[in-house]
């Protein structure tokens, strides 16, 4: 496939391609939770539960951890300046790689092919046992809410990542532009159908 060297491998990038900004931030939050740095707060919010993870941490995950200096729901988190800036940087990288369109924001045809191929190579398991944190993030990035509720059901529910006001499925509302994340409706990790 042409441009194969541009294929993203970072779960945050794959989530953004498949489901937009809400999906990418959901993957970042889950990654931080799996590393012990974020926990569910009260009333569907999230908060830090420890210092930022050591070692290499993607820019979006660093921004999410920093933005949770005070508890926030997913909508508020999407509105925080550091998170918006990290998302803009990730979008710029994907545009430069030919995976995201600059105009009429959304994944390119090549990106949709990559996502379909990755989903077929990484199907949802019957249960969550035996998966590494990296496997879990990849599956959530590729499969959205189905993977999220299968692989981290308690955190997902308590943090308000799914359910009332927190769904990460595409059908409700898209948020590709730079000012998204505030308004009502939910969206994020749903499948991209090519």
Number of C-alpha atoms within 10 A of each C-alpha: 7 6 10 10 8 14 17 18 9 13 24 29 25 27 31 28 30 28 30 31 32 31 33 27 27 32 29 26 29 25 22 25 22 18 14 15 18 25 21 23 18 14 11 22 21 25 23 23 16 14 12 19 15 7 6 7 14 14 18 25 24 19 23 26 27 16 21 20 10 12 19 21 21 25 20 15 27 23 16 18 12 19 23 22 15 19 25 16 14 20 26 16 16 24 18 13 17 18 26 23 18 16 8 9 16 24 25 18 14 16 25 20 15 19 26 17 11 15 17 11 9 14 12 18 12 8 10 13 8 8 13 11 16 13 13 24 26 23 25 30 33 31 24 26 26 17 23 26 16 17 23 16 16 13 22 23 17 18 25 22 31 23 14 11 16 23 24 28 24 22 16 13 14 20 21 20 16 13 11 16 23 14 12 11 15 24 24 31 33 24 23 20 9 11
